[in-house]
Amino acid sequence: MKTNPLWLVLLFLSLTNIALADTEYLNSADSSRADLPFSEAVRVDNMLYLSGVIGTIPGSLELASNDIEGQTRQTMENINALLQKYGSSMDKIVKCLVMIDDMQEWPRMNAIYITYFDSHKPARSAFGADGLALGAKLEIECMATID
């Protein structure tokens, strides 16, 4: 069987681009002090990947609220703060994943969530999840571009 050398060159170039991707693992002083087993965000070239975010009071591991509306609002504020810290913004979000403890609370969560997006609505996936960190009612993970 004869191999086309062009395929080998293309394969080499694609693997080289993956290996050369500029990757940075990002943690604030607060997350470093908490000694969490993950980065709060990872930047790969012009993409920012946030770890799952819950509605904790900034700088603590305490939930800001016991209800879905309060936790959703605080989660979105925490996402906004992370995006700003790492050079992005809410209007640069391209995809979110929502994990929610009780799907019956979906409409109440969604009513708060949509207020954080003006003209664009990012792609989104969602699923019901038991046992979220700290007993949270929801967790949201986002991906955004960086200029």
C-alpha positions in Angstrom: 0.0 0.0 0.0 1.4 3.4 -1.0 1.1 6.2 1.5 0.5 9.7 0.2 3.2 11.9 1.8 0.8 14.9 1.9 -1.3 13.1 4.5 1.8 12.6 6.6 2.7 16.3 6.4 -0.9 17.3 7.3 -0.9 14.9 10.3 2.5 16.2 11.5 1.3 19.9 11.2 -2.0 19.2 13.1 -0.1 17.4 15.9 2.4 20.2 16.0 -0.3 22.8 16.4 -1.9 20.9 19.2 1.4 20.5 21.0 2.2 24.2 20.5 -1.1 25.5 21.8 -0.5 28.2 24.4 -2.0 26.7 27.6 -2.2 28.4 31.0 -3.8 27.0 34.2 -5.4 29.8 36.2 -6.1 30.1 39.9 -6.9 33.1 42.1 -5.3 33.4 45.6 -8.7 32.4 47.1 -8.8 29.1 45.1 -5.2 28.4 45.8 -5.8 28.8 49.5 -8.7 26.4 49.3 -6.4 23.8 47.9 -8.9 22.6 45.4 -7.9 19.7 43.1 -8.6 21.6 39.9 -7.9 24.9 38.2 -10.7 27.5 38.3 -10.0 28.3 34.7 -7.7 27.1 31.8 -6.8 29.3 28.9 -5.9 27.6 25.6 -5.0 30.2 23.0 -8.0 32.5 22.8 -10.4 30.2 24.6 -11.1 30.3 28.3 -12.6 27.2 30.0 -14.1 27.8 33.4 -14.5 24.9 35.9 -17.9 24.4 37.3 -19.0 27.5 39.3 -21.5 27.5 42.2 -23.1 30.3 44.2 -20.6 30.7 46.9 -19.8 34.0 48.6 -16.6 35.3 47.0 -13.6 34.3 49.0 -15.4 31.6 50.9 -16.8 28.1 50.6 -20.2 29.2 51.9 -23.3 29.3 49.6 -24.8 32.8 49.3 -28.3 31.6 49.4 -30.5 28.5 50.1 -32.9 29.1 47.1 -32.4 28.5 43.4 -32.8 32.1 42.5 -30.2 33.4 44.9 -27.8 30.6 44.0 -28.3 31.2 40.3 -27.7 34.9 40.7 -24.5 34.4 42.7 -23.3 31.7 40.4 -23.7 34.1 37.4 -22.0 36.9 39.3 -19.1 34.5 40.1 -18.8 33.5 36.5 -18.8 37.2 35.4 -16.0 38.0 38.0 -13.9 35.1 36.7 -14.4 36.1 33.1 -13.4 39.7 33.9 -10.4 38.5 35.9 -9.1 36.4 33.0 -9.7 38.8 30.1 -13.1 37.9 28.9 -16.8 38.9 29.5 -20.3 37.6 29.6 -20.8 38.6 25.9 -17.9 36.3 25.0 -19.4 33.1 26.4 -20.0 30.6 23.6 -21.2 27.6 25.6 -22.5 26.8 29.1 -23.3 23.5 30.9 -25.9 23.7 33.6 -26.1 21.0 36.3 -29.2 21.4 38.4 -30.2 19.4 41.5 -33.9 19.6 41.0 -35.3 19.9 37.4 -38.5 21.2 38.8 -36.6 24.4 39.6 -35.5 24.8 36.0 -37.9 27.7 35.1 -36.9 29.7 38.2 -33.2 29.1 37.4 -33.7 30.0 33.8 -35.5 33.3 34.6 -32.4 34.5 36.4 -29.9 33.0 33.9 -31.3 34.7 30.8 -30.9 38.2 32.4 -27.2 37.9 32.1 -27.2 37.7 28.3 -28.3 40.6 26.1 -28.3 40.0 22.3 -26.6 36.7 22.3 -27.5 33.4 23.9 -24.6 30.9 24.2 -25.1 27.3 23.3 -26.1 25.4 26.4 -26.5 21.8 27.7 -28.1 20.8 30.9 -28.7 17.8 33.1 -30.1 16.9 36.5 -27.4 16.1 39.0 -27.5 14.9 42.6 -24.7 15.6 45.1 -23.3 18.9 43.8 -20.4 20.4 45.8 -21.4 22.0 49.1 -25.0 20.9 48.6 -25.4 23.5 45.9 -28.7 23.6 43.9 -26.8 24.2 40.6 -23.4 24.4 39.0 -22.6 26.1 35.8 -19.5 25.6 33.6 -18.7 28.0 30.8 -16.4 28.5 27.8 -15.7 31.9 26.4 -13.4 33.6 23.9 -10.7 36.1 24.9 -9.7 39.0 22.7 
